[in-house]
């Protein structure tokens, strides 16, 4: 039974502290005597042996390769065993076995220091196994671990799709013994008041923009926050790592008579690298009614809870290249002109009209959206968003800061605030630990152990230990692109299989030593249902390289059922520092193991193997944008025995899945002769459905032979013309 956790003393944060102050954080201890059971699979890709193999392809290494689409299978007799060498004496605390249909009715799990006969110790046994995925909480130490089957459930052999092993000593959740105290927000969290002159506001905005306009991989981070009221005659040019937010309860509480602008002058009119910036919770009356407000962005640049009282232009001045973006819970009174934007996703909003489409414009729950007509015009329209909770946001209640958490919605259409204030619950800032630059991971974990929510101020945070989120309903909110960098190969953050965790507005940046996973939601084998109160991952971004060398095998793994992924960009860098095929290595951007997981606005690019792997049942995705890795040195260097990997792979075992608005591009600049077999890979099943797919070869640098499985294609040639597929199967 979990320990009762004491609440921390109140940590008051007032407006007067926002523009200065030093960080004052008390030391803390968690009171835990032992490390908790780890989240890294210590059996992954370790040497594996077996008593027998059914054939030459169903070999023991296939059971420890991290891929549930492959398997080991034995001869059709008893007994049989599968063994893995963990490399050193290991405290084993959990074993997860994913059986194929041919499972063991009776088996044991054993450990040994040497693997010699007579040296094995049983740490689990059963005679009534029913197969499936079994999560076994165990305790034992050994270098070698084996699954020893003594009775088959079928006439076939023993067959294991995946054997995962986790190390450590399971403990009760840590007790709060010394709650840390929040410090003041840094001066990079800049607050404007309507009593300030337009000239003084413009001067501060211009100073930030001058630093951030071309600062693609710098360490500076900013929030430009506007208190409720009206501001006239200002233009908030918005550069890298800058969040522009209104501090009202609702968007129309802050009115800017002027503009909040993103353009691409810094990059010669090309907007495809206008990353990492955001606008939220305010209204804009554009200074030029004919042109409207300009928000010419690419990935990781969301517009949320914004009321544009006029037109919105999503293209750079001159209509240069632009590639994808995201709008949610917003109202645009006039027309929205994507112009040169290749793909775009708009969710649960209201628009006056939509001007055009290039490759695919995707809408769900949007009032005023055009009719579904993919591919001519290329509009993909889903009438409502099946299940969603909008992102938490910071606001002022008088002079006191609070965080508002919107309610869960089903079959959502339009904004949450069209009929009045957004429904939901409000949390005082005193219930948060405000994380400021210089705060260490141990202190952050101590705050979490004390039941605190986290508010990350703009800054860069190095983590020498994993952040462990164990309490249900924990809110983790960042503004100004706070960046979490795991050091020494640790995983950045893990979330327990609990209800209602909300993670929003943070950037995970891989460290120089390989991490297995940057963010894990739920432990492997998680089985609890969370449909009434799911975990949400919103405006959460992942970067492997670019700002410097970085490595992470996986960016995001979702094990918890019913999780909602609402706008992520997982990016293995194709430019910047620390970039190269063997330098910024990363296998997968997203792996979904949980059932009934929903994803809205997936941007996953340049990973070296299957970029998205969906193992869970009942999943859905609305909008997916992908680029294959640019830099495989050759066909064989990318993959032997097959022509590359899929952008989005639904596992062979999945029998229910649906996806809309899916695009994948190739640009094999290192070797344009490379052929990728298909953009998407899926089992053929009437309950696994894809709608509105496309593949593109950018300038003829490489070929995607088929859109999905062996259907559609090829995408090739220098004209950069998509290959469209309306539906599959």
Buried (B, 14 or more C-beta within 10 A) or exposed (E): EEEEBEEBEEBEBEBEBBBEBEBEBEEBEBBBEEBBBBBBBBBBEBBBBBBBBBEEEBBBBBBBBBBBBBBBBBBBEBBBBBBBBBEEEBBBBBBBBBBBEBBBBBBBBBBBEEBEEEEBEEBBEBEEBEBEBBBBEBBBBBBBBBBBBBEBBBEBBBBBBBBBBBBBBBEEBBBBBBBBBBBBBBEBBBBBEBEBEEEEBBEEBBEBBEBBBEBBBBEBBBBBBBBBBEBEEBBBBBBBBBBBBBBBBBBBBBBBBBBBBBBBEBBEBBBBBBBBBBBBBBBBBBBEEEBBBBBBBBBBBBBBBBBBBBBBBBBBBEBBBBBBBBBBBBBBBBBBBBBBBBBBBBBBBBBBEBBBBBBBBBBBBBBBBBEBEBBEBBBBBBEBBBBBBBBBBBBBEEEBBBBBBBEBBEEBBBBBBBEEEBEBEEBBBBBBBBBBBBBBBBBBBBBBBBBBBBBBBBBBBBBEBBBBBBBBBBBBBBBBBBBBBBBEBBBBBBBBBBBBBBBBBBBBBBBBBBBBBBBBBBBBBBBEEBEEBBBBBBBBBBBBBBBBBBBBBBBBBBBBBBBBBBBBBBBBBBEBBBBEBEBBBBBBBBBBBBBBBBBBBBBBBBBBBBBBBBBBBBBBBBBBBBBBBBBBBEBEBBBEEEBBBBBBBBBBBBEBBBBBBBBBBBBBBBBBEBBBBBBBBBBEBEEBBBBBBBBBBBEBBBBBBBBBBEBBBBBBEEEBEBBBBEEBE
